Amino acid sequence: MIRTILLSALCVVAMHTLQAQSILSGNVRNSVTKEVVPAVSVTMKEAPNGDYTNDQGNFKFSTKKSYPVILIFSSLGFETKELTVTAAGFQRIELLPASVLGREVVVSASRSVQKKIESPVTIERISTKDIINSPQPSYYNMLQGLKGVDITTSSLTFTTVTTRGFNTSGNTNFTQIVDGMDNQAPGLNFPLGSAIGLTELDVDNLEVLSGASSALYGSRGLNGTLVMTGKDPFKYQGLSAQITQGVNHVSKGVSNDPLGPSPYYDWTVRWAKKVNEKFAFKINVQYTQAKDWIATDTSNTNGPGGPLTDPNYNGVNLYGSKTSVDINPFLQGALAMVPELAPIIDPLLENGSNYVARTGYPEYGYLSSDAKLFKANIELRYKIRPRLEAILSGTFGKGNAVYSNDTRYALTGFRLGQYRAELKAEHWFVRAYTSQENSGNTIIASPTAQLLNEAWKESYNANTQDGWYPQYTGALLEAMAAGKSYQEASVMARGFADQGRPEAGSPLFLHLKDSIASRPTSQGGTLFLDKSKLYNVEGQYNFSHLIKFAELIAGLNYRLYRLDSKGTLFPDTDGPIDVAEYSAYAHLSKKIISDKLSLSAAFRYDKNTLFEKARITTRVSAVAEVNKESFIRFSYQNAYSFPSNIQSLQSTPIDYNSYASGGSARLLDGVYHFNQYPAYTLNSVNKYQQSNNPADLEKFTLNDIKPQSVDAFELGYSSLIAKCVLIDVLGYYSTWKNFIGYVNVANTPGTDDVTAFKDHSTYVAYNIAYNGAEKVNTYGYAASVSVDLSHNFLAKVNFSSDFLKNRNNSQVNNFNTPNYKFNIDFGNSGFGKKERYSFNTTFRYRPGYYYQIGFGSGTVPASAVIDAQVSYRLLQAHSTIKLGATNITNKYYRTGFGSPAIGGMYYVTYAYNVF
């Protein structure tokens, strides 16, 4: 009897153990090509159990449920399938490919999952499949083909993205979020493009919110937000690698390109592994190296003449020629010493001022053309429970890049790291991260070259009464006395004064440049010592499962900027400056009228310790389903932006107008100390320098800078027609208050008195951010059409237009966009036998438009750019070979004034296990 009871008990325990260890596994394939399908979501109906297929299409997970069970297989690009399983074992499943139009889901529009077509605001999306089929070797450059998106390419490794018109290099009013982390440089407050973003193989999707987005993402979201999501190692598993080898600068001399054919390398590796049902990790590494695009605009910023006709010639991309002096005092001195020169000198003096610029260096040979970028990432994930996950990640980026502002800045060896710890559950998350910045050896092009000229030969030395300008003046008069014209004599005088001037790249040149660029700005050099840090803690809770009448999401955020530039960017010579921001937000949404109308409202409270008043922003929206798969959306958003740290705490130099080696520019504390210095608007350098009377100049008064805000209205319509045509149209109108623009000012009135040179008196110019008094309005419209032509053919076209009115002409407002632009995309993601072949072609057109930036303004010529690629898949080797080109016609174009000319790049890519 006892033996029978024990045997029965053992049977029960064994049955329970078997049930607890019941394993469901299988393999998923494409029903058309018979290829394995990775990253398919496999879930059990009405249970938390599930898995994703790995790179071999296999899945495996355990369950305690009794049979039969229902498994749900879903993946974008395939029909969702349900399968009833009656017993444990290996399942073979085939999924039917399906159109993705209208099925894309987004999370950034409302911080919750929803279909893109039902979004309350305009949003554009790029998926990993889009990236695979794109002709762009970098996913970040794909953004320029999206509706309403503008970019400025300052260098091969530095691209700035924006929407709604305010386009410039290093845009502080556009937010970039990477895996929940704000991707801005802690000191300068603008995103560093893809420099510290995701590696090429680790992008799950990109979402671009057009226009104001402060209500959900906080300050600096006035021009839009880019949300980048990396691949989950539980979902995307296996070893992937991609090697791209290419060539650019293929036509030396085209558009003044000084380089010949140069290699382009990009190597990317991703390894992700699900160790067991609880633990997974991923490791990403990417290295890019190439010869950078060169800025070669030789237009004269001081007038219509060129280097042979204008002695005051200062080319846009020449550095050092901003030092400009009226040589009349030297002419007068020569006349006093040699009265016989009166017939030559008197006419020159009677004509007024005679400004002469020092000789500048072109960008090539002066700034390094070596573009390099290294990115590495490691992420660990542990499932404490099926729906509670702990995440640790670290991302590091290092490289060289160039960006434009008041001059060109060559970031050499910059470093930025981001490190995150997060707990994420089904209804909430808590996240903490830090960004650690090191500016490396930054070369500030214009002032470094000006000081280099002075270090080689002073403009004027009061002790010896010699220098570049006295030598120039003497040679000028000698040549004119020999019968040469003023223009001919000017060229000869420059050649005489420049005798022995170090050539770019020579040992003496490098020695002088390095000695200047290695001294901090606070010590008369041009080196930034920016090691600022950002610390952020945030949490969010979704109350929707607790509150039945509506969906409610609420969150808190605390951010600390620790500004540490050793006095080179900020007034922090006595130690780091802490700037804190406190935020709270809530988003409420409700569907009514048989779920045909969706209403939502978002509110956000923000406080910055540099400003007395807190800011409250709102967004309200309505989305109405007019018929199946057709939606009208309307939204009102009130957005704001605290001035960036550098705008709040200082004004950056635009000019080292030094007449002696001891001269230098100043960094002024914009909010606290600027008003103790006299300042005058610098609309005209020449007029400014000629005036001895400050009353003749326009006095500039800088009030404490305030946050700027915008009230934005948008009306849009999205519709999926016959499951194969997706259209989206929109119009917007925005009103800006306390608009932050820039103006050039100088701290002392100019003079034409020769004693000024003896006393080393100079003017020093600054680029000041300030609030305009006028309200500024922007408005525009856009439309896009995507057509599924069946058999994997897809055609897209989009058109957008942006306008600015009530422009404050005294400000540099950075509204740099053409009145209209359009993009066309046509491709096939798989055709031929087993769909081995694919291709994609894009066309981007931009008419010419006016572009303003700190160091100048002018017209960016029209551009028509074609990119294309064709691919072949090696099915057995799980590999793809891609042959592609960007700007295939090699017609050089620019995306900003003073930015580099971008030519064609031609490449071949080998990708292994990329999906």
Secondary structure, 3 states (H helix, E strand, C coil): CHHHHHHHHHHHHHHHHHHHCEEEEEEEEECCCCCECCCCEEEECCCCCEEECCCCCEEEEEECCCCCEEEEEECCCECCEEEEECCCEEEEEEECECCCCCCCEECCCCCCCEEHHHCCCCEEEEEHHHHHCCCCCCHHHHHHHCCCEEEEEEECCEEEEEECCECCCCCCCCEEEECCEECECCCCCCECCCCCCCCHHHEEEEEEEECCCHHHHCCCCCCEEEEEEECCCCCCCEEEEEEEEEEECCCCCHHHCCCCCEEEEEEEEEEEEECCCCEEEEEEEEEEEEECCCCCCCCECCCCCCCCCCCCCCECCEECCCCEEECHHHHHHHHHHCHHHHHHHHHHHHCCCCEEECCCEECECCECCEEEEEEEEEEEEEEEECCEEEEEEEEEEEEEEEEECCCEEEEEEEEEEEEEEEEEECCEEEEEEEEEEECCEEEEHHHHHHHHHHHHCCCCECCCCECHHHHHHHHHHHHHHCCCCHHHHHHHHHHHHCCCCCCCCCHHHHHHHHHHHCCEHHHCCCECCCCCEEEEEEEEEECCCCCCCCEEEEEEEEEEEEECCCCCCCCCCCCCEEEEEEEEEEEEEEEECCCCEEEEEEEEEEEECCCCCCEEEEEEEEEEEEECCEEEEEEEEEEEECCCHHHHHCEEEEECCCCCCCCCCCCECCCCCHHHCCCEECCCHHHHHHCCCHHHCCECCCCCCCCEEEEEEEEEEEEEECCCEEEEEEEEEEEEECCEEEEEEECCCCCCCHHHHHCCCCCCEEEEEEECCCCEEEEEEEEEEEEECCCCEEEEEEEEEEEEECCCCCCECCECCCCCEEEEEEEEEEECHHHCEEEEEEEEEECCEEEEECCEEEEECCEEEEEEEEEEEECCCCEEEEEEEECCCCCCECCCCCCCCECCEEEEEEEECCC
